[in-house]
Amino acid sequence: MIVEERIYTLQIGAVPEYLRLYEAEGLAIQRPILGRMVGYFRTEIGPQHQIVHMWAYKDLAERSERRARLLADQRWIDYAKKTRPLQISQENKILVPAPFSPWAEDDPALDMATDR
């Protein structure tokens, strides 16, 4: 299991609009395609005006397949045109669990969030 962490730094004051758009449009497109949302957050302390979200995948091949499906979806393409002007930068990380992490094993409980 791997987890992708995506951090978007937004224009000052854009976090509420970004979250509104995501909840109203993006979530319904993204969640069924990507499958396992670990969490979706906004920063409160530390670097400001950031959105952080994490998605779990069995491996890099599954991530690549799911991301390709998302990026080819016309609904996502249209949605991204609305949110891109709010963004300043993006940072992606692939997190590999430590051997003792609950995420290190293919835990059936983690599959409950998968829409396949």
A tleap script that builds the chain and sets N, CA, C and O, in Angstrom:
source leaprc.protein.ff14SB
mol = sequence {
  NMET ILE VAL GLU GLU ARG ILE TYR THR LEU
  GLN ILE GLY ALA VAL PRO GLU TYR LEU ARG
  LEU TYR GLU ALA GLU GLY LEU ALA ILE GLN
  ARG PRO ILE LEU GLY ARG MET VAL GLY TYR
  PHE ARG THR GLU ILE GLY PRO GLN HIE GLN
  ILE VAL HIE MET TRP ALA TYR LYS ASP LEU
  ALA GLU ARG SER GLU ARG ARG ALA ARG LEU
  LEU ALA ASP GLN ARG TRP ILE ASP TYR ALA
  LYS LYS THR ARG PRO LEU GLN ILE SER GLN
  GLU ASN LYS ILE LEU VAL PRO ALA PRO PHE
  SER PRO TRP ALA GLU ASP ASP PRO ALA LEU
  ASP MET ALA THR ASP CARG
}
set mol.1.N position { 0.856 -1.178 0.000 }
set mol.1.CA position { 0.000 0.000 0.000 }
set mol.1.C position { 0.896 1.232 0.000 }
set mol.1.O position { 1.895 1.286 0.717 }
set mol.2.N position { 0.529 2.220 -0.810 }
set mol.2.CA position { 1.206 3.519 -0.808 }
set mol.2.C position { 0.151 4.596 -0.605 }
set mol.2.O position { -1.032 4.372 -0.858 }
set mol.3.N position { 0.580 5.752 -0.151 }
set mol.3.CA position { -0.313 6.900 0.009 }
set mol.3.C position { 0.288 8.064 -0.766 }
set mol.3.O position { 1.470 8.379 -0.626 }
set mol.4.N position { -0.545 8.696 -1.587 }
set mol.4.CA position { -0.115 9.904 -2.278 }
set mol.4.C position { -0.624 11.105 -1.499 }
set mol.4.O position { -1.815 11.211 -1.208 }
set mol.5.N position { 0.291 12.007 -1.165 }
set mol.5.CA position { -0.057 13.268 -0.504 }
set mol.5.C position { 0.061 14.364 -1.548 }
set mol.5.O position { 1.094 14.495 -2.204 }
set mol.6.N position { -0.992 15.146 -1.701 }
set mol.6.CA position { -1.005 16.253 -2.656 }
set mol.6.C position { -1.265 17.535 -1.867 }
set mol.6.O position { -2.228 17.622 -1.105 }
set mol.7.N position { -0.396 18.528 -2.061 }
set mol.7.CA position { -0.527 19.806 -1.359 }
set mol.7.C position { -0.665 20.901 -2.409 }
set mol.7.O position { 0.207 21.071 -3.261 }
set mol.8.N position { -1.764 21.638 -2.342 }
set mol.8.CA position { -1.991 22.772 -3.228 }
set mol.8.C position { -1.884 24.045 -2.417 }
set mol.8.O position { -2.578 24.202 -1.413 }
set mol.9.N position { -1.022 24.956 -2.840 }
set mol.9.CA position { -0.972 26.286 -2.255 }
set mol.9.C position { -1.847 27.178 -3.119 }
set mol.9.O position { -1.675 27.248 -4.336 }
set mol.10.N position { -2.790 27.861 -2.473 }
set mol.10.CA position { -3.797 28.639 -3.184 }
set mol.10.C position { -3.550 30.137 -3.047 }
set mol.10.O position { -2.757 30.579 -2.215 }
set mol.11.N position { -4.233 30.893 -3.863 }
set mol.11.CA position { -4.233 32.348 -3.748 }
set mol.11.C position { -4.734 32.716 -2.351 }
set mol.11.O position { -5.543 31.991 -1.774 }
set mol.12.N position { -4.263 33.823 -1.813 }
set mol.12.CA position { -4.715 34.269 -0.494 }
set mol.12.C position { -6.235 34.439 -0.517 }
set mol.12.O position { -6.790 35.117 -1.381 }
set mol.13.N position { -6.884 33.809 0.448 }
set mol.13.CA position { -8.335 33.907 0.572 }
set mol.13.C position { -9.117 32.929 -0.291 }
set mol.13.O position { -10.348 32.958 -0.266 }
set mol.14.N position { -8.453 32.061 -1.054 }
set mol.14.CA position { -9.150 31.177 -1.997 }
set mol.14.C position { -9.581 29.841 -1.402 }
set mol.14.O position { -10.321 29.098 -2.047 }
set mol.15.N position { -9.138 29.518 -0.191 }
set mol.15.CA position { -9.457 28.208 0.385 }
set mol.15.C position { -10.969 27.963 0.467 }
set mol.15.O position { -11.417 26.896 0.046 }
set mol.16.N position { -11.775 28.892 0.984 }
set mol.16.CA position { -13.221 28.610 1.052 }
set mol.16.C position { -13.843 28.331 -0.319 }
set mol.16.O position { -14.673 27.431 -0.444 }
set mol.17.N position { -13.457 29.082 -1.337 }
set mol.17.CA position { -14.004 28.861 -2.683 }
set mol.17.C position { -13.544 27.519 -3.253 }
set mol.17.O position { -14.330 26.803 -3.873 }
set mol.18.N position { -12.279 27.184 -3.043 }
set mol.18.CA position { -11.748 25.906 -3.524 }
set mol.18.C position { -12.510 24.746 -2.879 }
set mol.18.O position { -12.928 23.816 -3.568 }
set mol.19.N position { -12.687 24.803 -1.558 }
set mol.19.CA position { -13.412 23.734 -0.862 }
set mol.19.C position { -14.871 23.677 -1.298 }
set mol.19.O position { -15.432 22.588 -1.420 }
set mol.20.N position { -15.493 24.829 -1.535 }
set mol.20.CA position { -16.881 24.860 -1.996 }
set mol.20.C position { -16.996 24.165 -3.347 }
set mol.20.O position { -17.876 23.328 -3.550 }
set mol.21.N position { -16.103 24.517 -4.270 }
set mol.21.CA position { -16.129 23.894 -5.598 }
set mol.21.C position { -15.857 22.393 -5.519 }
set mol.21.O position { -16.509 21.602 -6.200 }
set mol.22.N position { -14.898 22.009 -4.690 }
set mol.22.CA position { -14.570 20.588 -4.584 }
set mol.22.C position { -15.746 19.788 -4.026 }
set mol.22.O position { -16.094 18.728 -4.547 }
set mol.23.N position { -16.348 20.309 -2.964 }
set mol.23.CA position { -17.479 19.591 -2.366 }
set mol.23.C position { -18.665 19.523 -3.325 }
set mol.23.O position { -19.343 18.498 -3.404 }
set mol.24.N position { -18.917 20.611 -4.053 }
set mol.24.CA position { -20.066 20.671 -4.954 }
set mol.24.C position { -19.866 19.864 -6.230 }
set mol.24.O position { -20.829 19.312 -6.761 }
set mol.25.N position { -18.621 19.784 -6.738 }
set mol.25.CA position { -18.398 19.162 -8.044 }
set mol.25.C position { -17.290 18.111 -8.055 }
set mol.25.O position { -17.500 16.995 -8.529 }
set mol.26.N position { -16.130 18.456 -7.542 }
set mol.26.CA position { -14.954 17.602 -7.688 }
set mol.26.C position { -15.030 16.277 -6.953 }
set mol.26.O position { -14.623 15.247 -7.491 }
set mol.27.N position { -15.542 16.289 -5.741 }
set mol.27.CA position { -15.595 15.083 -4.922 }
set mol.27.C position { -16.359 13.957 -5.616 }
set mol.27.O position { -15.897 12.817 -5.632 }
set mol.28.N position { -17.512 14.264 -6.182 }
set mol.28.CA position { -18.341 13.242 -6.830 }
set mol.28.C position { -17.675 12.656 -8.076 }
set mol.28.O position { -18.000 11.543 -8.489 }
set mol.29.N position { -16.762 13.387 -8.662 }
set mol.29.CA position { -16.023 12.894 -9.834 }
set mol.29.C position { -14.817 12.081 -9.368 }
set mol.29.O position { -14.587 10.970 -9.847 }
set mol.30.N position { -14.063 12.630 -8.447 }
set mol.30.CA position { -12.783 12.070 -8.060 }
set mol.30.C position { -12.893 10.818 -7.194 }
set mol.30.O position { -12.171 9.847 -7.418 }
set mol.31.N position { -13.770 10.830 -6.231 }
set mol.31.CA position { -13.804 9.731 -5.261 }
set mol.31.C position { -14.077 8.364 -5.891 }
set mol.31.O position { -13.377 7.408 -5.561 }
set mol.32.N position { -15.063 8.229 -6.784 }
set mol.32.CA position { -15.281 6.903 -7.382 }
set mol.32.C position { -14.116 6.435 -8.263 }
set mol.32.O position { -13.876 5.234 -8.386 }
set mol.33.N position { -13.407 7.361 -8.861 }
set mol.33.CA position { -12.307 6.986 -9.757 }
set mol.33.C position { -11.049 6.658 -8.960 }
set mol.33.O position { -10.408 5.640 -9.220 }
set mol.34.N position { -10.683 7.501 -7.994 }
set mol.34.CA position { -9.450 7.265 -7.244 }
set mol.34.C position { -9.625 6.239 -6.133 }
set mol.34.O position { -8.667 5.554 -5.773 }
set mol.35.N position { -10.827 6.120 -5.583 }
set mol.35.CA position { -11.119 5.038 -4.651 }
set mol.35.C position { -10.946 5.333 -3.184 }
set mol.35.O position { -11.933 5.596 -2.498 }
set mol.36.N position { -9.736 5.302 -2.676 }
set mol.36.CA position { -9.499 5.333 -1.233 }
set mol.36.C position { -9.000 6.699 -0.769 }
set mol.36.O position { -7.794 6.941 -0.739 }
set mol.37.N position { -9.901 7.575 -0.416 }
set mol.37.CA position { -9.485 8.861 0.154 }
set mol.37.C position { -9.070 8.627 1.604 }
set mol.37.O position { -9.848 8.118 2.410 }
set mol.38.N position { -7.839 9.004 1.922 }
set mol.38.CA position { -7.349 8.909 3.293 }
set mol.38.C position { -7.828 10.121 4.080 }
set mol.38.O position { -8.203 9.999 5.246 }
set mol.39.N position { -7.815 11.285 3.448 }
set mol.39.CA position { -8.268 12.496 4.112 }
set mol.39.C position { -8.143 13.709 3.207 }
set mol.39.O position { -7.405 13.691 2.223 }
set mol.40.N position { -8.867 14.754 3.547 }
set mol.40.CA position { -8.868 16.018 2.806 }
set mol.40.C position { -8.845 17.125 3.848 }
set mol.40.O position { -9.726 17.176 4.707 }
set mol.41.N position { -7.864 18.006 3.793 }
set mol.41.CA position { -7.624 18.968 4.868 }
set mol.41.C position { -7.304 20.355 4.326 }
set mol.41.O position { -6.970 20.515 3.152 }
set mol.42.N position { -7.410 21.342 5.187 }
set mol.42.CA position { -6.895 22.684 4.925 }
set mol.42.C position { -5.959 23.007 6.077 }
set mol.42.O position { -6.151 22.528 7.194 }
set mol.43.N position { -4.950 23.818 5.806 }
set mol.43.CA position { -3.994 24.149 6.865 }
set mol.43.C position { -4.586 25.223 7.780 }
set mol.43.O position { -5.343 26.092 7.345 }
set mol.44.N position { -4.222 25.137 9.038 }
set mol.44.CA position { -4.662 26.101 10.040 }
set mol.44.C position { -3.456 26.780 10.692 }
set mol.44.O position { -3.484 27.980 10.968 }
set mol.45.N position { -2.403 26.006 10.934 }
set mol.45.CA position { -1.159 26.511 11.526 }
set mol.45.C position { -0.028 26.069 10.603 }
set mol.45.O position { -0.084 24.989 10.015 }
set mol.46.N position { 0.991 26.904 10.480 }
set mol.46.CA position { 2.086 26.604 9.558 }
set mol.46.C position { 1.828 27.312 8.240 }
set mol.46.O position { 1.197 28.369 8.224 }
set mol.47.N position { 2.308 26.746 7.124 }
set mol.47.CA position { 2.054 27.382 5.831 }
set mol.47.C position { 0.545 27.541 5.615 }
set mol.47.O position { -0.224 26.599 5.805 }
set mol.48.N position { 0.149 28.714 5.225 }
set mol.48.CA position { -1.271 29.022 5.076 }
set mol.48.C position { -1.733 28.887 3.629 }
set mol.48.O position { -0.923 28.765 2.710 }
set mol.49.N position { -3.054 28.911 3.446 }
set mol.49.CA position { -3.689 28.891 2.131 }
set mol.49.C position { -3.365 27.598 1.388 }
set mol.49.O position { -3.128 27.598 0.180 }
set mol.50.N position { -3.359 26.480 2.150 }
set mol.50.CA position { -3.053 25.200 1.531 }
set mol.50.C position { -4.174 24.189 1.744 }
set mol.50.O position { -4.857 24.173 2.768 }
set mol.51.N position { -4.326 23.350 0.729 }
set mol.51.CA position { -5.220 22.198 0.777 }
set mol.51.C position { -4.317 20.975 0.707 }
set mol.51.O position { -3.414 20.912 -0.127 }
set mol.52.N position { -4.560 20.006 1.582 }
set mol.52.CA position { -3.787 18.765 1.590 }
set mol.52.C position { -4.772 17.614 1.483 }
set mol.52.O position { -5.718 17.522 2.266 }
set mol.53.N position { -4.547 16.733 0.509 }
set mol.53.CA position { -5.370 15.535 0.445 }
set mol.53.C position { -4.513 14.331 0.152 }
set mol.53.O position { -3.470 14.430 -0.494 }
set mol.54.N position { -4.972 13.178 0.643 }
set mol.54.CA position { -4.209 11.944 0.530 }
set mol.54.C position { -5.107 10.828 0.020 }
set mol.54.O position { -6.275 10.710 0.392 }
set mol.55.N position { -4.512 10.012 -0.849 }
set mol.55.CA position { -5.213 8.884 -1.469 }
set mol.55.C position { -4.342 7.638 -1.344 }
set mol.55.O position { -3.133 7.708 -1.566 }
set mol.56.N position { -4.933 6.512 -0.996 }
set mol.56.CA position { -4.195 5.258 -0.860 }
set mol.56.C position { -4.391 4.402 -2.113 }
set mol.56.O position { -5.462 4.378 -2.720 }
set mol.57.N position { -3.319 3.705 -2.471 }
set mol.57.CA position { -3.316 2.800 -3.624 }
set mol.57.C position { -2.563 1.535 -3.246 }
set mol.57.O position { -1.704 1.557 -2.365 }
set mol.58.N position { -2.883 0.446 -3.905 }
set mol.58.CA position { -2.157 -0.799 -3.664 }
set mol.58.C position { -0.697 -0.663 -4.083 }
set mol.58.O position { 0.195 -1.194 -3.421 }
set mol.59.N position { -0.452 0.052 -5.190 }
set mol.59.CA position { 0.905 0.217 -5.704 }
set mol.59.C position { 0.909 1.354 -6.729 }
set mol.59.O position { -0.132 1.948 -7.009 }
set mol.60.N position { 2.086 1.651 -7.285 }
set mol.60.CA position { 2.204 2.734 -8.262 }
set mol.60.C position { 1.438 2.435 -9.542 }
set mol.60.O position { 0.950 3.357 -10.193 }
set mol.61.N position { 1.324 1.171 -9.912 }
set mol.61.CA position { 0.580 0.811 -11.122 }
set mol.61.C position { -0.902 1.163 -10.963 }
set mol.61.O position { -1.512 1.704 -11.885 }
set mol.62.N position { -1.478 0.858 -9.802 }
set mol.62.CA position { -2.881 1.214 -9.575 }
set mol.62.C position { -3.046 2.727 -9.580 }
set mol.62.O position { -4.002 3.250 -10.152 }
set mol.63.N position { -2.121 3.424 -8.947 }
set mol.63.CA position { -2.190 4.888 -8.944 }
set mol.63.C position { -2.173 5.422 -10.372 }
set mol.63.O position { -2.996 6.264 -10.730 }
set mol.64.N position { -1.251 4.942 -11.179 }
set mol.64.CA position { -1.137 5.413 -12.570 }
set mol.64.C position { -2.418 5.159 -13.350 }
set mol.64.O position { -2.877 6.027 -14.093 }
set mol.65.N position { -2.991 3.983 -13.187 }
set mol.65.CA position { -4.222 3.636 -13.902 }
set mol.65.C position { -5.378 4.534 -13.466 }
set mol.65.O position { -6.118 5.048 -14.305 }
set mol.66.N position { -5.531 4.721 -12.176 }
set mol.66.CA position { -6.643 5.539 -11.666 }
set mol.66.C position { -6.463 7.011 -12.025 }
set mol.66.O position { -7.427 7.682 -12.395 }
set mol.67.N position { -5.231 7.517 -11.919 }
set mol.67.CA position { -4.982 8.922 -12.278 }
set mol.67.C position { -5.229 9.153 -13.768 }
set mol.67.O position { -5.756 10.198 -14.151 }
set mol.68.N position { -4.857 8.193 -14.609 }
set mol.68.CA position { -5.103 8.316 -16.052 }
set mol.68.C position { -6.603 8.370 -16.336 }
set mol.68.O position { -7.050 9.162 -17.166 }
set mol.69.N position { -7.375 7.535 -15.655 }
set mol.69.CA position { -8.843 7.568 -15.821 }
set mol.69.C position { -9.401 8.919 -15.406 }
set mol.69.O position { -10.267 9.471 -16.086 }
set mol.70.N position { -8.909 9.458 -14.290 }
set mol.70.CA position { -9.388 10.755 -13.813 }
set mol.70.C position { -9.066 11.858 -14.819 }
set mol.70.O position { -9.932 12.661 -15.167 }
set mol.71.N position { -7.831 11.891 -15.276 }
set mol.71.CA position { -7.405 12.961 -16.177 }
set mol.71.C position { -8.067 12.883 -17.550 }
set mol.71.O position { -8.084 13.874 -18.280 }
set mol.72.N position { -8.607 11.730 -17.909 }
set mol.72.CA position { -9.307 11.573 -19.188 }
set mol.72.C position { -10.798 11.869 -19.078 }
set mol.72.O position { -11.486 11.960 -20.095 }
set mol.73.N position { -11.301 12.019 -17.867 }
set mol.73.CA position { -12.735 12.234 -17.632 }
set mol.73.C position { -13.097 13.697 -17.952 }
set mol.73.O position { -12.558 14.619 -17.340 }
set mol.74.N position { -13.989 13.897 -18.887 }
set mol.74.CA position { -14.350 15.259 -19.304 }
set mol.74.C position { -14.924 16.083 -18.161 }
set mol.74.O position { -14.706 17.293 -18.099 }
set mol.75.N position { -15.656 15.441 -17.255 }
set mol.75.CA position { -16.191 16.170 -16.096 }
set mol.75.C position { -15.045 16.737 -15.255 }
set mol.75.O position { -15.124 17.868 -14.775 }
set mol.76.N position { -13.972 15.943 -15.078 }
set mol.76.CA position { -12.815 16.395 -14.297 }
set mol.76.C position { -12.084 17.518 -15.025 }
set mol.76.O position { -11.649 18.486 -14.401 }
set mol.77.N position { -11.950 17.392 -16.320 }
set mol.77.CA position { -11.293 18.426 -17.121 }
set mol.77.C position { -12.027 19.753 -16.959 }
set mol.77.O position { -11.399 20.794 -16.771 }
set mol.78.N position { -13.359 19.717 -17.032 }
set mol.78.CA position { -14.161 20.932 -16.872 }
set mol.78.C position { -14.060 21.500 -15.460 }
set mol.78.O position { -13.971 22.714 -15.277 }
set mol.79.N position { -14.075 20.617 -14.466 }
set mol.79.CA position { -13.951 21.044 -13.080 }
set mol.79.C position { -12.580 21.698 -12.834 }
set mol.79.O position { -12.500 22.752 -12.203 }
set mol.80.N position { -11.513 21.073 -13.331 }
set mol.80.CA position { -10.154 21.588 -13.110 }
set mol.80.C position { -9.977 22.993 -13.686 }
set mol.80.O position { -9.204 23.788 -13.151 }
set mol.81.N position { -10.679 23.299 -14.758 }
set mol.81.CA position { -10.598 24.651 -15.337 }
set mol.81.C position { -11.108 25.707 -14.358 }
set mol.81.O position { -10.683 26.862 -14.410 }
set mol.82.N position { -12.007 25.316 -13.476 }
set mol.82.CA position { -12.552 26.254 -12.489 }
set mol.82.C position { -11.609 26.451 -11.300 }
set mol.82.O position { -11.548 27.540 -10.730 }
set mol.83.N position { -10.878 25.405 -10.929 }
set mol.83.CA position { -10.037 25.496 -9.731 }
set mol.83.C position { -8.597 25.909 -10.031 }
set mol.83.O position { -7.925 26.462 -9.159 }
set mol.84.N position { -8.120 25.657 -11.221 }
set mol.84.CA position { -6.721 25.966 -11.557 }
set mol.84.C position { -6.363 27.431 -11.315 }
set mol.84.O position { -5.269 27.697 -10.817 }
set mol.85.N position { -7.237 28.406 -11.646 }
set mol.85.CA position { -6.877 29.807 -11.383 }
set mol.85.C position { -6.711 30.135 -9.895 }
set mol.85.O position { -6.099 31.147 -9.553 }
set mol.86.N position { -7.246 29.296 -9.013 }
set mol.86.CA position { -7.111 29.520 -7.575 }
set mol.86.C position { -5.764 29.021 -7.043 }
set mol.86.O position { -5.370 29.378 -5.933 }
set mol.87.N position { -5.063 28.205 -7.816 }
set mol.87.CA position { -3.839 27.542 -7.377 }
set mol.87.C position { -2.589 28.356 -7.725 }
set mol.87.O position { -2.509 28.986 -8.779 }
set mol.88.N position { -1.627 28.322 -6.815 }
set mol.88.CA position { -0.310 28.916 -7.043 }
set mol.88.C position { 0.698 27.814 -7.351 }
set mol.88.O position { 1.474 27.919 -8.301 }
set mol.89.N position { 0.678 26.755 -6.538 }
set mol.89.CA position { 1.633 25.669 -6.729 }
set mol.89.C position { 1.044 24.352 -6.238 }
set mol.89.O position { 0.021 24.316 -5.554 }
set mol.90.N position { 1.729 23.269 -6.612 }
set mol.90.CA position { 1.293 21.929 -6.234 }
set mol.90.C position { 2.519 21.103 -5.886 }
set mol.90.O position { 3.557 21.207 -6.540 }
set mol.91.N position { 2.390 20.283 -4.851 }
set mol.91.CA position { 3.463 19.370 -4.443 }
set mol.91.C position { 2.848 17.996 -4.224 }
set mol.91.O position { 1.843 17.870 -3.524 }
set mol.92.N position { 3.441 16.971 -4.816 }
set mol.92.CA position { 2.971 15.596 -4.654 }
set mol.92.C position { 4.069 14.771 -4.014 }
set mol.92.O position { 5.246 14.938 -4.335 }
set mol.93.N position { 3.687 13.878 -3.105 }
set mol.93.CA position { 4.624 12.947 -2.487 }
set mol.93.C position { 4.002 11.558 -2.505 }
set mol.93.O position { 2.795 11.407 -2.317 }
set mol.94.N position { 4.823 10.554 -2.731 }
set mol.94.CA position { 4.390 9.178 -2.550 }
set mol.94.C position { 4.970 8.719 -1.224 }
set mol.94.O position { 6.186 8.712 -1.037 }
set mol.95.N position { 4.092 8.337 -0.306 }
set mol.95.CA position { 4.495 7.905 1.026 }
set mol.95.C position { 4.433 6.384 1.092 }
set mol.95.O position { 3.421 5.774 0.746 }
set mol.96.N position { 5.523 5.788 1.537 }
set mol.96.CA position { 5.613 4.338 1.677 }
set mol.96.C position { 5.561 4.029 3.169 }
set mol.96.O position { 6.360 4.574 3.930 }
set mol.97.N position { 4.637 3.162 3.610 }
set mol.97.CA position { 4.488 2.927 5.048 }
set mol.97.C position { 5.673 2.186 5.655 }
set mol.97.O position { 6.290 1.332 5.018 }
set mol.98.N position { 5.973 2.532 6.892 }
set mol.98.CA position { 6.956 1.779 7.673 }
set mol.98.C position { 6.406 0.367 7.886 }
set mol.98.O position { 5.191 0.173 7.852 }
set mol.99.N position { 7.273 -0.617 8.103 }
set mol.99.CA position { 6.809 -2.003 8.233 }
set mol.99.C position { 5.761 -2.218 9.325 }
set mol.99.O position { 4.950 -3.137 9.216 }
set mol.100.N position { 5.759 -1.393 10.374 }
set mol.100.CA position { 4.832 -1.565 11.484 }
set mol.100.C position { 3.549 -0.748 11.320 }
set mol.100.O position { 2.659 -0.823 12.168 }
set mol.101.N position { 3.443 0.027 10.246 }
set mol.101.CA position { 2.257 0.852 10.008 }
set mol.101.C position { 1.068 -0.014 9.613 }
set mol.101.O position { 1.244 -1.007 8.906 }
set mol.102.N position { -0.148 0.340 10.055 }
set mol.102.CA position { -1.328 -0.396 9.599 }
set mol.102.C position { -1.464 -0.363 8.076 }
set mol.102.O position { -2.097 -1.243 7.492 }
set mol.103.N position { -0.880 0.638 7.437 }
set mol.103.CA position { -0.964 0.766 5.985 }
set mol.103.C position { 0.003 -0.172 5.273 }
set mol.103.O position { -0.091 -0.321 4.055 }
set mol.104.N position { 0.933 -0.812 5.991 }
set mol.104.CA position { 1.938 -1.663 5.362 }
set mol.104.C position { 1.337 -2.957 4.822 }
set mol.104.O position { 1.858 -3.534 3.868 }
set mol.105.N position { 0.256 -3.407 5.421 }
set mol.105.CA position { -0.383 -4.648 4.988 }
set mol.105.C position { -1.597 -4.321 4.146 }
set mol.105.O position { -2.147 -3.223 4.233 }
set mol.106.N position { -2.004 -5.247 3.356 }
set mol.106.CA position { -3.221 -5.079 2.556 }
set mol.106.C position { -4.411 -5.385 3.456 }
set mol.106.O position { -5.004 -6.462 3.382 }
set mol.107.N position { -4.746 -4.432 4.299 }
set mol.107.CA position { -5.795 -4.575 5.305 }
set mol.107.C position { -7.169 -4.496 4.653 }
set mol.107.O position { -7.467 -3.497 3.999 }
set mol.108.N position { -8.025 -5.519 4.806 }
set mol.108.CA position { -9.372 -5.474 4.217 }
set mol.108.C position { -10.187 -4.267 4.668 }
set mol.108.O position { -11.043 -3.791 3.922 }
set mol.109.N position { -9.936 -3.766 5.870 }
set mol.109.CA position { -10.666 -2.587 6.355 }
set mol.109.C position { -10.366 -1.377 5.482 }
set mol.109.O position { -11.233 -0.525 5.286 }
set mol.110.N position { -9.147 -1.291 4.956 }
set mol.110.CA position { -8.786 -0.170 4.104 }
set mol.110.C position { -9.498 -0.269 2.764 }
set mol.110.O position { -9.745 0.754 2.125 }
set mol.111.N position { -9.832 -1.471 2.327 }
set mol.111.CA position { -10.532 -1.659 1.060 }
set mol.111.C position { -11.991 -1.204 1.118 }
set mol.111.O position { -12.624 -1.033 0.077 }
set mol.112.N position { -12.525 -1.008 2.315 }
set mol.112.CA position { -13.916 -0.577 2.448 }
set mol.112.C position { -14.133 0.763 1.763 }
set mol.112.O position { -15.244 1.053 1.317 }
set mol.113.N position { -13.101 1.578 1.672 }
set mol.113.CA position { -13.233 2.892 1.039 }
set mol.113.C position { -13.080 2.811 -0.479 }
set mol.113.O position { -13.192 3.823 -1.171 }
set mol.114.N position { -12.828 1.621 -0.991 }
set mol.114.CA position { -12.612 1.463 -2.433 }
set mol.114.C position { -13.931 1.297 -3.148 }
set mol.114.O position { -14.772 0.492 -2.747 }
set mol.115.N position { -14.107 2.062 -4.208 }
set mol.115.CA position { -15.293 1.942 -5.035 }
set mol.115.C position { -14.878 1.267 -6.343 }
set mol.115.O position { -14.459 1.936 -7.288 }
set mol.116.N position { -14.994 -0.049 -6.392 }
set mol.116.CA position { -14.619 -0.803 -7.589 }
set mol.116.C position { -15.793 -1.580 -8.098 }
set mol.116.O position { -15.679 -2.282 -9.103 }
savepdb mol mol.pdb
quit
